[in-house]
Amino acid sequence: MDAKDNSLLISAYSADAFRAEAPRIMELIGRELELLQTDNSQKTIERRTPQEQLSFWQEDFDSGEPCSLEEFSEEIMERSIHFHNKGYMGHQVAVTLPVTALTSALIGYMNNCTTVYELGMTGNAMEKVVISHLAEKFGYSKGATGFVTSGGSMGNLTALVTARTSSGVREQDYPKLAVMVSEEAHYSVERAAKIMGIQSDHIIKVPAGDDFSMRTDLLESCYEEAVKAGKIVFCVVGCACTTSVGAHDNLEAIAEFATKHNIWFHVDGAHGGAAIFSDKYRYLLKGIEHSDSLIVDFHKMMMTPPLSTAVIYNAGHRKINEFSPKAAYLWQDQLSEEWWNSAKHTLECTKPLSVIHTYAIMRLYGDEIYRQNVDTLYDLGKQFAGMIREQNDMELALWPNSNIVCFRFVPDCGDINEVNKVIAEELLKDGTYYTVSTVIRGQFFLRVTLMNPLTGTEELTGLLQKVREAAA
């Protein structure tokens, strides 16, 4: 090819070629969506080993054979897990609303980012609107601020950095800083603290009770012990809800403790924060309005693709410039708030307009779709737990407060943990339903997170039957 020949580049940008290809991909998605909703014989996952997948895609990559985007897409979907299958009951990953396939195309084509205003004029404004709306829902004071980050781990890290900046602690005292959190909290809180340079023994893990929520009656003694050891506790984190079993901390009690000692109170509501939209389950978040900051994932219970997480600060509680950005090539005023320049307040610079998914859902369907999703999935969790209680050969780890249910088969003989490990392996091999597992205080349990609102009694009954078949 001549060095000056750019025909391939020109054709790759062809509007006509795009118009021809795009409908085929949308039709492919539509067919899959219909099939997974109507044909119960479809497996949720056809698991292949990592080496099998690597060998296939390496061979495909090396072949050099021409292939259409449609053929390429079909192969990807066939060799991947199907979240929209009613048998998907695994991790806390959203079963995305179909409209987000279209907003994803829009986001990908536009390629705007919220770094500075001009690069993401619409996105920065949408973030402001969505954050203000959510802040009001959570009961935050007027004037609350925030933005969207790429995931809950990034959100927790950002909030903890803000807590440190807003605490008034001198930088030379940073080695003394400590954070308090439930022993059942998501690992991202501990990881965020370590990234910030907080020592492992300064991450104070408050014991959890029988219900797996933080024992708030121990907060005072844990705090006093830390102070005596010369530690400066600058933040306490509440969970809504915990990842492993779905437990909710007593946010009211934590808020009282934080207020008494003038400690920043952050809530990890990555999964359970969406319950704020539900009249039925909002009580689980009682006290969240008194927190200084919170996060909620749009890509869990709010049905968007990953990664997209709101970080919200209660009005008047936060000092700006968490990351002290100095970039004259991006903005002239280095110190002001400027919500329209998102990169001033996050670790990210080139951040995609993932907020378009959430804004579109709110604009097209309103908060009602979130209420229906939360109520449907949380109700389904309780229904499934009730079904398990009726079985003579199964037991619950605890009664669920959300759509996360941990249970196990109780064999007549043999090691209960080993038997359930085999069951977990057999369920994965079978692929009809996708479930995961967890270890709860040394005991092995099967774990489901009911994320598909179209999952029903038929699938729950089918899963229990598969468990028995695997146990046999």
N, C-alpha and C positions, 0 to 999 in steps of 0.2 A: 504494500500500500504506500502511495506517495506520502511523504511527510506532511504535505499541505492538504491532503485529502481529509476533509472533516465530514464526509457524507453520513457516516455512522452517527456522529454526534448530532447532526441536524435531524436525521430521521428519528433519533431517540426522543427528540422534543416535539415530534409531529402531533399536532392536535387531532388530525384525522385518525392516526394510529391509536391514539388514546381513546377516542370515541368508539372505535371498533372493539377495543379490548375490555374497557371498563364494564360494559353490560354483562359480558361473559362471567367476570369475577363476581359481580353482584348476584347473578343468577345461580352461580355455584354456591354462594353463601345461603341464598334463599332455599335452594334444594336441600342443603344439609340441615338447615333450621327446621324445615318441614319434616324431613325424614326422622330427625331425632325426637320430634314431638309426637309423631304418629306411629312409628314402627318400634315397638318395644323389644324387638329382637336385636336391635343395634347395640353393640357393646360400647361402654363408656371409654375403655382403653384396651388397645391391643398391644400389650407391653412387649417391647423388644429390648434386648440387652444393650447397654451403652456401646459395646463393641460392634454389635450388629448395625446399630444406627450409624456409627462412625464409618464403618466399612461401606454402607450403602451410599452415604452422602459423599464420601471421598471418591468412590467410583463414579458417581454422578458428576462431581466437580471436574474430575480428570478426563471424562469421556469426550468433552468438546462437542458432543452431538447437539444439534439445534433442538430447541424445545420452546413451546409457546408458554406464555404466562399462565394460561388456563391449565395446561398439563402440569406445570410446575406447582401451581396452587393446589391442585387435586392431590398430588403426591404428598405435599406438606400436611394437608388436612388428614389424609388417610393414615399417616404415620405419627399422628399427634393425639393427645387426649382430647375428648369432646366435652367441654364444659357445659354445653347446652343440652346434653343428654340428661334425662331425668334421673339417671343412675349416678350422676356426679354428686358425691357426698364427702369430698375429701378436704382439701385445705380451704383456708379463708380467701378464696379468689372469686371475684364477682362473676356471675353469669351475666355477661354484659347485655344491655338493651341493644336490640338490633340497630337502632338509629345511630349508635356509636361507631358502627362500621362506616357509616357515611361521614360522620364528623371526623373520624380518623383520616379519611381520604382528604378532607378539607384541610386538616391540620398538617398532614404530610405535604400537600401541594403548596400551601402558603408558606410553610417553614418560618413563620414569624416566631419571635421569642420575646420574653418579657424583660430582657436585660435592661434596655433603656426604652423610654417612651416611644420613640419613633419606630423602633423595630417591632413593637408589639402594642400599638395604640389600643386596639380592640381588646387584646388579652389583659392588659393591665387594668383597663376600665372594668372588664368583666370580673376580674379577681376582686376588685374593690366592691362591686355590687354583691357578689356571692358571699364574700366574707362578712359584709355588713348584715346581710340577711341571716346568715348562720349565727352571728354574734347575738342578734336579737332573739333567735330561737333558743339559744342557750342561756338567755337571761343576763348577758353581759351588759355593762353600762354603755350608754350612748357615747359614741366616739371610739369604740373598740377598733383595733387595727389587726392586720394580719395579711397573709398571702398564701399562695399555693406552692408546695414543694414536691419534690419527686420521691414520695413514699414516706411511710411512717417512721422509719429509722432516721431519715433525714429530718423529718419533722421534730422528733424527740431531741435530736442533737441540736437543732436550731433553737428550740425552746429552752434547753438547758444552758446554752451559751447566753441567751437573753437573760435568763435568771441570774447567771453569774455577773453579767454586765450591770444588771439592774440592782444587784445586792449591795453595791457600794463598797465591796471588799477591795482593798488595794491589791495590785498585781503581785506585790512581793509576798502577800499572804495566800496566794492561790494554792501553794502546796498544802495548806491546812484545810482546804475546802472539802466538804463531805456532802453526800446526798442520801436521803432516806427513801426507800422503796420496798414494796412487798417482795418477799422471797418468791412469789409466784408471777412477778412482773415479766413482761417480754424482754428477751435478752438485749433488745436494742437500747434499752435504758442504760444497762450496765456498759454496753459497748460505747455508747455516746459519752458516758462519764470517763471511760478509759481514753478515748480519743482526745478528750479535753485535758488529759494529764492527771486526772483524779486517781489517787492510789486505790488499789483493790480493797484494802482494809478501811478505806474511807467511803466505800459504797455500802451503806448500812442497810442490810436486808432484814426488814421487820418480819418476824414469823407470821405465818397464816394460820387461821383457825380451822375447825372441822369443815367449814364451808368454803375453804380455800381463799377467803378474802383476808386482807390485812387485819391483824389483831391491833386495832387502834388503841386498845387499853394498854399496849406496850410502848406506844409512841413516846410518852414522857420519860420512861426509864431508859429507852434507847437513846433519846436525845441527851439526857443528863450524863449518861456514860460517855457519849461522844464528846461533850463539852469538857468533862473532866480529863479526857485524853488529849485536850488541846485542839480538837477539830472544830472547824467552823461550818456548821450545817447551814447551807444556803438555799436548799430546795428539798421539798418532799413531793413524791410522785404517787398519784392515785391511779388505779386501773379500772377501766370501764370498756371492755371486760378483759380478763386474763385470757391469753391465747390457748393455754393447754386445756382448761376445763370450763372457761366462760364465767368465772367468778367476778363479782362486782365488789369493789372496795366501798366502805362507808365514807362517801365523799364529804358528807356534812361533818363528821367527826374529824376528818383530816383537815378540813377548812378551819375548824375551831382551833386545832392545834397549831396550824400554820399562822393564823392571826395572832395567837397568844405570843408566839416567839418571833414574829415578824420574818417568817420564812416564805419564800416563793412557793406557791402551790400549783403544780402542773398536773394535768390529767391526760393520760394516754387513753384516748377514746377512739383509737384507730378502728376497731371493730364495732364496739358497742355504742359509740357516740351517736350513731344514726338513730338510736332509740328515741332521741329527742323529738322525732317526727311522729311518734306514736303516743296517742292518748293512753293506750293500754299499758305501755312499757316505759313511759317516761320516768316513772317513779324510780327506776333503777339508777337514774342520773341525779337524784336529789342531792343538792349541794354543789353541783358543778358550776352553778352561777357565781359561787364565791371563789372560784379558782382564779389564778393570775393568768394562766394560759392553758390551752388544750389543743389536741390534734384530733382530726377525724379523717379517715381514709375514704375517698370517693370510690376507690377501686375495690372496696369490700362490699358493704351493705348498700352502697349508693350506685352500683351497677355500671361503673365506667371501666375502661381498660386501665391497666397500670401504666405508670405510677402517678398518682395524683392525690395529694394530702393537704388539707387545710391546716394552717397554724394560725391560731387566733389568740390575741392578747386582750385581756380585760382593760377597759379604758383607765388611763392614769397609773397603771402599774408598771409600765415598761419604759426603760430608757432606750433611745434609738442608737443606731450605729453599733450594733452587736459585733460586727466584724470590722469596724473602722476602715471602710474602703477608701482608698485614695487613687482615683483614676481620672485624671483631668481630661483624658481623651473620651470618656463616657459622659461625664457631667461636670458642670462648672462649680456647683455648690456641693462641697464635699460633706457637709455636716447636717443639712436639713433632712426632714423626714422623707418627703417626695415619694408617696406611695406609687406614683406612676413610673418610677425607676426601680423595678423589683430587685435588681442585682445588688442594690445597696443593703438589702436585709436578709439575703440568703447566701448559703455557701455556693450556690450555683450561679453561673453567669448566663450561658446560653440555655435558658430553660424553655421548653416547648409550651405551646398554649393548650395544655391539657385541660384547663378550666373551661374550654369550649364545650367539652362533653357535658360537664355538670350544668353549665349555663343553659345549654340546649335542652337538657332533661327538665330543668326547672321551668324553662319558658314554654316547652311543649306540653308537659304533663302536670306541672305544679308539684307542690309538696305532697299531694295526695298519693302519688305513685310511691314515694318513700314510705309513707304510712302503711300502704297496702303491702309493700315488700317486707318491712319489719314485722308487721303483725302476722303475715302469712308464714314467714320462716320461723319466727319465735314460737308461734302456735304449733307449727309442725314439729319443732323440737320437743315440746311438751307432749304432743301426741305420740311421738316415737318413744319417749321415756315411759309413757303410760303403757304402751304395747310391751315394752321390755319387762316392766314390773309384773305383767300378767304371765310371763313365761316362767316355767319352773326350773329351767336350766340356764337362766341368764340373770345378770345383776348389773345395776347402775353404780357408777362411781359416786355420783351425787345427782340430785334432782336438778335439771338444767334451768337456768334463768335466761337462756338465749337459744340460739339454734345450734349450739355446740353440745353434743351428747357423747359421753364416755361410758362404755359398757363392755361386758365380756361374757363369754360362754363359761358355764360352770360344769365341768365334766364330772362324771361319777368317780373316776379315778385318774391318776396322773397329776403332774404338776400343772396347776392352772395357768401359770405364766407361759410355760412352754407350749401348752395346747393352744393358747390364744395367739402365740407367735406363728404357729403353723397355720392357723385360721387366716391370719392377716396375709400370709404368703399365698395361700390358696385363693383368697378373694382377688388378689392382684393378678394372679395367673389367669383366673377365669375372666376377669375384665368386665363382667356385666355391670358391676357397681364398683365405683372407686371410693375406697375408704382409706383412712390412715390409722396410725396408732400413737400411743403416748405412754410414758411411764409416770405413774402417779404414786409418789411416796414409796417407790420401790416395787410397785405392782404394775404389770403390763395390762393395758386396756386398749380395746378397739375404740377409735374416735371418729365421729362423723361431724361435719359441719354442713348443715343443710342450706345450701346457697341457691338452689334452683327453685323458684317459686312455683314451678309446674310439677315438681316432685309431689307425689301423693301417697295414699295408703297402699296402693298396689306396689309401688317401689319399696316402701318400708317393709311390707310383708315379704316381698321377694328377697330383700337383703337378709332378713332373719332366717329365711329358708336356706339361703346360700351359706350362712354361718353354720347352720346345722349340718349341711352337706359336707362342708369343709371339716367340721369336727369329726364326722363319721369316718 
